[in-house]
Amino acid sequence: MLCFESLPARRWWLAAAGVLLLAACSRSEPALQGAATEPAAAVRQLADYLQQGDLAGFARAAVPAEQHAALAQAWAEGDSLWPLTGLPLDEHLPDLLATLAADNAQADLQRVFKAQFEGQAANLRQTAHSLGMFGAQYVSHQGDYSPLQREHYRQLVLGLSRWASQAPLSDPALAQASIAALTAAAQASGLDGTPALQAAGMEPALQQLAPVQQALLDVLASYGLDLRQSLAELQVGLLQEDGDQALVQVQYPLAGETVSFQAQMHRVQGRWYMQQNLEDAQKALAAAANARQQRQSEDNAPAPAAAQDAQMASAP
């Protein structure tokens, strides 16, 4: 669990939220009204890819083909890490991979755990409770979230707080096994930071990250947070559909309670997509376009006077 404990307080909870959002939906027996409709089916398709550990397939299904191709190009040019940037964890993920993939990562992280967390069960429980209260207040009133996201994240943070308040976070045997599993998965991926992620290319990198995701879910389950069970019992239904817009209801159990949130859907060229995925992708493309334009401006800028004089002096 050190991959979470080492992050700043606010990011601890958002990182954990990112894990669940990365695996946000899963197929279960339909129970909500409208579960068989096309908007709900689009959510279930994303779920199928994630359950199979197919992050590249998830990316292809998350946005239209033209947008996906543009995002892959932006990744190749070093201007994007979408869909990873759709997670609250995005700022820390490359550094986290680098830490886990380092040569002495297992021994180093074990020493950190022993120094900071071993035998601190009571303090960790109190910290988890306090961070839960803080996190719920933060996502309710701050951050760049839509109203629908705020309600989802608030419930999610409180559920994670309930879990962490009871989880054996200070258990040395669990920590040793968790660190070993996570470092092995990260090292096997070959992705030890931003340069490696971008050199691999979007689709290969997502394929290589899938086992890391699965290892993380295994670790969380060993601490009593069985997200696979949450995913297995997740339900999706249709609340309303109007032309190319729809609203779906998503429910899943977490830490003994039911998390329930709504998600906007948008139809593009006959296919339904989650609005949040489309918006995240568009933000990534806009940032990539700005970076590309900045590079072009720098390339076309006139050379400094000293450089021009040197070029003239060296001319035949």
Residue pairs with C-beta under 8 A, 6 or more apart in sequence:
1 167
1 169
1 174
1 175
1 178
1 219
1 223
2 109
2 112
2 113
2 117
2 175
2 178
2 179
3 15
3 96
3 99
3 100
3 182
3 216
4 12
4 15
4 16
5 12
5 116
5 117
5 169
6 99
6 112
7 15
7 92
9 131
9 134
9 135
10 134
10 135
10 138
11 88
11 89
11 91
11 92
12 131
13 131
13 132
13 135
13 157
13 160
13 161
14 88
14 89
14 135
14 153
15 88
15 89
15 92
16 160
17 88
17 153
17 156
17 157
17 160
18 87
18 88
18 89
18 90
19 89
19 216
19 217
19 220
19 227
20 156
20 227
20 230
20 254
21 86
21 87
21 88
22 50
22 87
22 213
23 50
23 51
23 213
23 217
23 227
23 231
24 46
24 47
24 50
24 250
25 43
25 44
25 46
25 47
25 50
25 231
25 234
25 236
25 250
26 47
26 50
26 51
26 230
26 231
26 232
26 233
26 234
26 252
27 44
27 47
27 48
27 51
27 234
28 232
28 233
28 234
28 235
29 235
30 36
30 235
30 237
31 235
31 237
32 40
32 235
32 236
32 237
32 238
32 249
32 251
33 237
33 238
34 40
34 237
34 238
34 239
34 248
35 235
35 236
35 237
35 238
37 238
37 241
37 246
38 272
39 238
39 241
39 246
39 248
39 265
39 272
40 236
40 237
40 238
40 248
41 272
42 61
42 265
42 271
42 272
42 273
42 274
43 236
43 248
43 250
43 263
43 265
43 274
44 236
45 61
46 58
46 61
46 62
46 274
47 231
47 234
49 55
49 57
49 58
49 61
50 58
50 231
51 231
53 210
53 211
53 213
53 214
54 210
55 83
55 206
55 207
55 209
55 210
55 213
56 202
56 203
56 204
56 206
56 207
56 210
58 83
58 206
59 68
59 71
59 82
59 83
59 202
59 203
59 206
60 68
62 68
62 83
62 273
62 274
62 277
62 281
63 71
63 273
63 277
63 278
63 281
64 268
64 269
64 271
64 273
67 278
67 281
67 282
67 285
70 285
71 80
71 82
71 83
71 202
71 281
71 284
71 285
72 201
72 202
72 203
74 80
74 82
74 284
74 285
74 288
75 81
75 82
75 198
75 201
75 202
75 205
76 198
76 201
76 202
77 288
77 292
78 198
79 287
79 288
79 291
79 292
80 284
80 285
80 287
80 288
81 90
81 93
81 94
81 194
81 197
81 198
82 202
82 280
82 281
82 284
83 206
83 277
83 280
83 281
84 90
84 93
84 197
85 280
85 283
85 284
86 276
86 277
86 280
86 281
87 93
89 96
94 193
94 194
94 197
95 193
97 186
97 189
97 191
97 192
97 193
97 196
97 197
97 212
98 192
98 193
99 105
99 109
100 109
100 182
100 183
100 185
100 186
100 187
101 183
101 186
101 187
101 189
101 191
101 192
101 193
102 108
102 192
105 179
105 183
105 186
105 187
106 179
106 180
106 183
109 179
109 183
110 175
110 176
110 179
113 172
113 175
113 179
114 172
117 124
117 169
117 170
117 175
118 170
118 172
118 175
119 170
120 170
121 168
121 169
121 170
124 164
124 169
124 170
125 164
125 165
125 166
128 161
128 164
128 165
128 167
128 169
129 161
129 165
131 161
131 164
132 157
132 158
132 160
132 161
132 162
132 164
132 165
133 161
135 157
135 160
135 161
136 154
136 157
136 158
136 161
139 145
139 149
139 150
139 153
139 154
139 157
140 150
140 154
143 150
145 153
146 276
148 261
148 262
148 263
148 264
149 276
151 261
151 262
152 259
152 261
155 254
155 257
155 259
155 260
155 261
156 254
156 259
158 257
159 254
159 255
159 257
159 259
160 225
160 254
160 255
162 255
162 256
162 257
163 224
163 225
163 254
163 255
166 224
167 223
167 224
167 225
168 174
168 223
168 224
169 223
174 222
174 223
177 222
178 219
178 222
178 223
181 215
181 218
181 219
182 212
182 215
182 216
182 219
184 215
185 211
185 212
185 214
185 215
185 216
186 192
186 212
188 211
189 208
189 209
189 211
189 212
190 196
190 200
190 208
191 197
191 200
191 205
191 208
191 209
191 212
197 205
198 205
200 208
217 227
217 228
220 226
220 227
221 227
221 228
225 255
229 253
230 252
230 253
230 254
231 252
233 252
233 253
234 250
234 251
234 252
235 250
235 251
235 252
236 248
236 249
236 250
237 248
237 249
238 246
238 247
238 248
238 249
239 246
239 247
239 248
239 249
239 262
240 246
240 247
241 247
243 267
244 266
244 267
244 268
245 264
245 265
245 266
245 267
246 264
246 265
246 266
246 267
246 272
247 262
247 263
247 264
247 265
248 262
248 263
248 265
249 260
249 261
249 262
250 260
250 261
250 262
250 263
251 258
251 259
251 260
252 258
252 259
253 259
263 274
263 275
263 276
264 274
264 275
264 276
265 272
265 273
265 274
265 275
266 272
266 273
266 274
266 275
266 278
267 273
268 278
302 308
303 311
